[in-house]
């Protein structure tokens, strides 16, 4: 639809964190997009890190990488998976970025000697970051604010929303407040008091919630819904129930049944000539919930105790699995526990193995053993990023005879650095945002398995790494059958390796999981799952 002026939706949270603001935001974005609006979603994170790129996955889950090379919050992955549209560095803002920009301006003298303060300097920079996306002709920008109302870290963002509500004018912005209705088993009832306090705290900051979305384990009785509406100053129809679902992909339909999109459009004075069409989404969900086949894939990694560390991989399995009407059961295997003595029992019965990305030397030898086991026992295997590097190390040690082969990341003195640091990375001191990031071209060899999978010779995939295959060993690898079937056309860097004659033994330096969505399952995951089915 033609753009008149951009409307803004702010999604805040109360009572507790991790309520699912990202899923609610993504679901709303999907509903509005299906009604003809051009929608994007951004995340404002209150932590002081510049970005999550230097964070341990145990701290914040997966670091998601955009096409333009931004290291961002994992919620951006949900936004892309639901909207089937790429995000950018402008879709994720942190307090660290805000303060860094303001301090740099102060050092340059941009504030003309004024005292730099939270108001107006910090809030003005937050406003600028929020509005920057409007230059891309979006009808609606949904802004999710991390943390909960009342957090010290979130105060500048809440104050910015208060200012923007007034500056943008009536019907040009709205606030959706996500809150929790805890269930007390002893009395058998949902309690509304925490939500009332959360909304009151929001009001004390000068913001009135327009819509209340209530996370709950049980259906909200009519009298309690009316009580919430009365105490929280919202119309009864603006109290939206968000019950726990079996899968996050059910949430859009559940919200649609309560006319969530209609409520939002009314608050923003927007009209749409079409209803939300979720036919394709429902088709995906039906196949996902009613599979005809099952495969079990071992995901071997360092951070498996927090499965959000590999959330894009887990979701990519769901997208491709549903497309094939196959349930993908993931066996989470901590690579640090894998030994020669237990590997057979650890991987017994799996139909495929994925060796996951990661950094550092912990658990590396367990991954090397896993790659050897998959190669020798003809078990389909996909190695992603570090996973490809592990396959390289294993092949060099056990096939080429370089018994001390390693990556320079783990052993700088190795006599056979089959994985070496990239030339442009050698003098890098700062660790944040300095890896090879974002989308890079890859040329696939004609007739290779990957060429067949993608149906194209030229592809583009996202990267996040410092180390690469050492081309000094390329001829020896290919002579012994491990072929470089994907290379960067400009630098010659190896992007993919595959082993002909094996049911499926493919390693890729890039991260295919970042580009998998509900509407467009990634072909590499699809091919891997099909190979796992065949190996049963």
N, C-alpha and C positions, 0 to 999 in steps of 0.2 A: 504494500500500500504506500501511497505517497506520504512523504514526511512533512508534517507541519511544524511541530516542535517536540523535542524529546521529552518523554515522561520518565520519572524516576521512581523506582520502588526500593525502599530500604528494608532489609530483613535483619531484625535484631533478635537476640535470644535472652532468656531469663531462667532463673532457678538453678540450672546446671549447664555445663558445657556438653558437647557431643550429643546434642538432641537431634541433630539432622538438619540444620539450617541449609547445608549444601544440597541435600536431596530435595527439600521443600522448594528451594530456589530453582533448582534444575527442573523439577516437575512443573512449576509455574511457568518457567521459560518455555518448556515443551508445549504446554497448553496454549500459551499466547502465540507461539510461533505457528502452531497448527491452525490458528484463527486468522492468519495472514499478516501478523506483525513481525517486523524485523527486530529481533531481540538479542541482547547479549547479557552476560552475567559477569560481575567482577567481585573479587574478594578483598576485603580490607583486613589484614592480619595485624593484631596489636603487639606482636613481639618486636623486640628491638634488633633482631637479626636483619640484615639487608634483604636476605631471601633465605629459603630453607635449604639452599644448596650445600651449606656447611653443617647442617644439622644431622645428627645420628638418626636413622629411621625410627629408632625406638622413641625418640623425642616427639616426632611429628608425623610419622608414617612416611609414605612414599614422597619423593620429590618429583613432581611432574614437570616435564619439559615441553614448552610450546614450540610451534614452527619457527618463530623468530629467535629462539634460543634462550628464553627466560626460564630460570629455575623457579618453580612456583609451588603453591599449596596443592595438595592432592584433590581438593574440591574442584579445581579447574578441569581435572580429568572427568569428574561427574558432569560438569557443564558441557564438555565436548561430547561425551557419550550420549547425553540426552538430546542436545540440540543438533548433533551431527554437523557441527561447524567449529572451525579452529578458533582458539583464543590467542591472546598475544601478551607481551610484557605489560601492557596497560590494563590487563584484566586482574592483576594481582599487585596489591600495594601493601607494604609493611610500614610499621612505625619507623623502622631503621631507615628505609628509603626516604620517608618524609623528613626526618631530622637531618639526614645526610644532605639532602637538597637545600634545606633552609640554612644549615651551617655553612655550606659552600657559598651560598648567596651572601651570607653575612661576611665571610672572609673576603669576598670580592668588593664589599662595600655597597651592595645593591640596596641596602635598607637605609642608606644615607645617614648613618650614625644613630639611628633609632635603637631603643632597647628592644631586643628580640624576645617575643613572648609567645605563649601557647595561643592566646588570642590577641592579635589576629594572624600572626605569621604562620603558626602550625596549622590552624584551621583553614586558612586561605590556601595553603599548599594541598591539604586534603581535598578541598573543593576543586582545585585545579585538576587533581588526579581523577576525581570522580567524573568531572565534565569532559575530560579529554576524549573519551570514547564517543561523545555525541558528534564529533567531527566526522565520524564514519557513517552518518545518516541512519542511525538506529532510531526506531520508534520508541522503544522502551529499553532502559538500562536498569537491570536488577543488581543492587549492591548488597552483598552479604557482609555483615560486620561480625568479625570473629569475637570469640569470648562471650561474656554475659554482661548484661546491664549491671552496673555497680562495680565492675572491675576497674581498678585504677588505670590500667593500660588502655581501656576502651573509652575513657572519658573524653579525650579530644575528638574521637569519631562521633560520639553521641552529641556533643556540642555542635559539631559540624552539621549533622543532620538537622538539628534544631534551627540553625541559621539558614540552611538551604530550604527547609520547609517554608520559611517566611519569604526568602528571596525568590524562589521559583513561582510562588503564587498558588492560589487555590486550584485544586484539581490537576496540578502538574507534578505532584509527588505524593507518596503515601508511605506509611510505615506498617509493616507486618511484623508482629511480635510473636515469636515462637516460644512456648513455655511448656512446663511439665505439670501434668495432673498425677501426682503419686497415688498409688493404690495401697490402702492399708488392709492387709489380709485379715487382721484381727477383728476389724469392724466391718469389713466387706464393703468399703466405700472409697470412692475417689475423693481426694481433698483439693479444694480450689484455693485454699488460703495462700500457698506459695505463689500461685499465679497472680492473685490479687496484689500481693506485696511487690512482685516483680513489675507489674504494670504501674503501681504507685511510684516505684522508684524511677521508672521511665518518665512519669509525669513530673516528678521532682526535678528532672533534668530539662523540663520544658517541652516534652514530646508526648503527644497523645497518640496511642496506637489506633490505627484505622481498622485493622483486622487482627484477630487473635487466633493463632493456630496452636492447638493443644495436643501435645504428644501424650498418648495414653495407652495403657494395656487393655482397657475395657471401653465399651461404648459409654458415651457421656449421657446420663439421664437428662430428660428435657428440663427438669427443674434446676439442675446444676448448670446447664447451658444458659438458662435464663438468668441465673444468679451471676454467672461470669459476665454476661452482657451488661447487667445492671451495675455491678461493682467496677467494671473496667471501661465503662463509657463507650461501648461499641454496640451497634445494632445486633439483634439476635442472629440474623442471617450471616453476620460477619464473624461469628464464633465457629471456627472450622475444626472439626475433629480429625486428628491424624493418628489413627490407630496403628499399633505395631503390625507390620505385614511380614509374610514369609520371605518376600524378596523386595528389594528397593524398587524394582521395576513395576510393582503393583501400585505404588504411591500416586502416580499421575491420575490413574483411573479413579482411585478412591477419593482424591481431592475433586476431581471433575464431577463425581456424583453429588457433591455438596455445592456445586456451582461456584467453585473457588475462582475460576477465571471470570465468570460473570460479575462476581462481587468486586474483583480487582478492576475490571473495565469500568464498572459503574463509579468506583471511587476516583478513577482518573478521567472520567467523562469521555471515554472512548467507545466507539461503536464498531462492531464487526458484522459483516453480512454473512459470515459463515460460522457454523459451529465447529468446535474442536474435533478434528478428524484424527482419531487414534487407531485407525484400522490396521495399519502396518505394525504399530506398537503392540496392539492386542494379538496380532498374528505371531509376533515374536514371543510374547508371553505365553501363548497357548502351546507353542512348540517347546519352549523352555520348561514348562510345567508338566508336559506330557511326552517325555522322550521315549523313543522306540528302542534305543540302544544305550549301553553304558560303557564307559572306559574309565580306567583309573590311571592317573598320571602323577608321578612323584615330582614335586617341586623341591629341588635341593638347593638350599640357600642358608645364609648366615642369620637372617632376621625373622625366621619363621614363627617365633613366639609372638610376634606382633604382625598379624597377617596383612594389616594395612600397608606394611612395607612393600608388598607386592600386589597392591590392589588392582593396578591396571592389567597385570598378567591374569589375575583371577577373573576379572570382568571380561577380558578378551576370550578366555576359555568359555565363558557363558554365552557370549555373542556368537562365536563360531560353532559351539556345541548346539545351540538352539537352531542355527541355520541347518545343521546336519541332523537335527532331531536326536541328538545324543547327549546324555547326561555325562558331564565331565566331573568325576570325583577326584579331588586333589588330596594327595597324601603329602602332608607337610613334613619334610625331612631336614633336620638341622645337620648341616654338612660337618660340623665339628664332632658329631657323634659317629660318623661313618668310618669304619676301619676295615682292613682286609678280612678280619675274623667275622664281622657281622654284616658285611655288605649284602651277602646273598639273602639273609633273612630280612634285612631292612628294606630291600627292593623286591622281595618275593611277591609275585602276582601282579606287578604293575604292567600296564600296557605301553607306557611311554615314560620318558624322563625329561624334565626341563631343568637345566642348570641355570640358576638365576643370576642377575647382575649383583654387584656389590663392590666394596672397596676394602683394602687391608688384607693382611695375611691370615687372619683367623679363619679356620675351617677350610683353607684352600686344599690341603692334601685330601680331605674327604671328597671334595669336588673332583679332583684328579682321578681318584679311585672310581668315582661314579661314572666319569666319561669312559674310562677303560672298560668298566663292566658293561656299559651300553654298547660300546663299539664291538667288543668281543662276543657278546651274547645276542647281537643283532636286535637290540631293543631300540625302537624309534627314540631319537633324542634331538632336542632343540636346545642350543646354547645361545643365550642372549648377552651381548656385551662381554662382561667378564666370563660368562659361560663359553663364548667362542674362544676366548683366550685360554681357558682351561683345556678345551679340546685340543688346542694347538700345543700346549705344554705336554699333555698326555701323549700325543702322537709323536712328538719329538723324543720323549723319553723311551717309550715302549716299542716304537716302530723304527725310528731313525737311529736309535741307540745313543742319543745324547742324554745320558742318565741324569745329568745335573742341569738339564734345561729348565729355564724358569722365566718368569717375567721380572723385569727390572723393578717393578713395583714391590716385589717381595724379596728380591735378592739382587742388589746392585753389583755384586761380584760374580754372578753366575757366568760360567765360561760360554754358555749358549743362551744368550738373551733372545729367545724366539719371539718374545713380546718386549718391545722397547718403547721408551718414552718418545712421544712425537717431537720432531725437531723444534717446532714453535713453542713447546711446553718446557724446554730445558732451562730457560732462564726465568720462568714464572715463579714469583715469590708468594703473591697473594693467592689464596686458594679459592676464594669466593668468586663465582661467575667467570672463571678463566679456563674451564675445560673446553673441549670441542663440543659445542652445544647447538641444538636446533637442527633444521632440515638441511641435509646434504645429498647431492646427487650420487647415484650408484648405477654403474653400467653392468648388466648381467650378460654372461656368456651365452651365446646362442646354443640351444639344445640342452642347457643345464636344467636341473630340477627347479631351481629358483626362477629361471626364465619361463618355464612351463607354469609354475605356480602363479606368478604375477601376470602372465600373458603379455609381457612387455619386456623390451630390452633395457629401457631407461626408467628408473624409479627414483623416488625421493623419500628418505626416511630420517627420523630424528635421532640425534646422538647425544651422549653424555659420558665422555671419557677423556683420559690423558694419554693412555698407552695404546699402541697399535701393533699389528702383526709386523714382524721384522722382515722386510723384503729380501734381506740377504739370504734368507732360508727358503725363499719361495720356490726356486727351481728344485731343491731337494724334496720339498713337500709334494710338489706336483709329480715328480718322477716316481714317488712312492704311492701315488694315488689319492692324496688329499688335495683337492683342487680348489683354487681360488676362483670362484665363479661370479663374484661381485667385486668390482673395484671402483674407486672414485675416478671419474674420467679425467680430472685435472691433475691430481696428485699421484695417482697410481696406488694409493693406499688400499690394502685389502679390506673389503667390507663384508665378505661372506666366504665361507668354506663349506664344501660338501664332499661326502665320501661315496662315490658311485659303487653300486653293488650291495650297499647296505639298505635295509628297508627305509630308513630315514635318519640320516646323520648330518645335520645342518647346523652350522654356527654362524651367527650374524653379529657384527660389531654394533649395529644400530638397535634401536628399541621399537620393534613393530607394535608392541602393546599400546603405545601412546596414541596410535592412529585408529585403533579399533573402536567402533561405535555400535549401538544397537542397530541402526539402519545400514551400516556398512561394516560387517565383520571382517577382520583382517584375513586376507587370503593365506598368509603363512600359518596362522593358527588353525585355519580351516584344513589346510593340507596336512599339518602335523596330527590333528585329531583323526583325520581319515586314515593316516598311516597307522595310528594306534589301534583303530578299529580292525584294520587288516591283519595286524600282528596277533590278534587274540587267538 
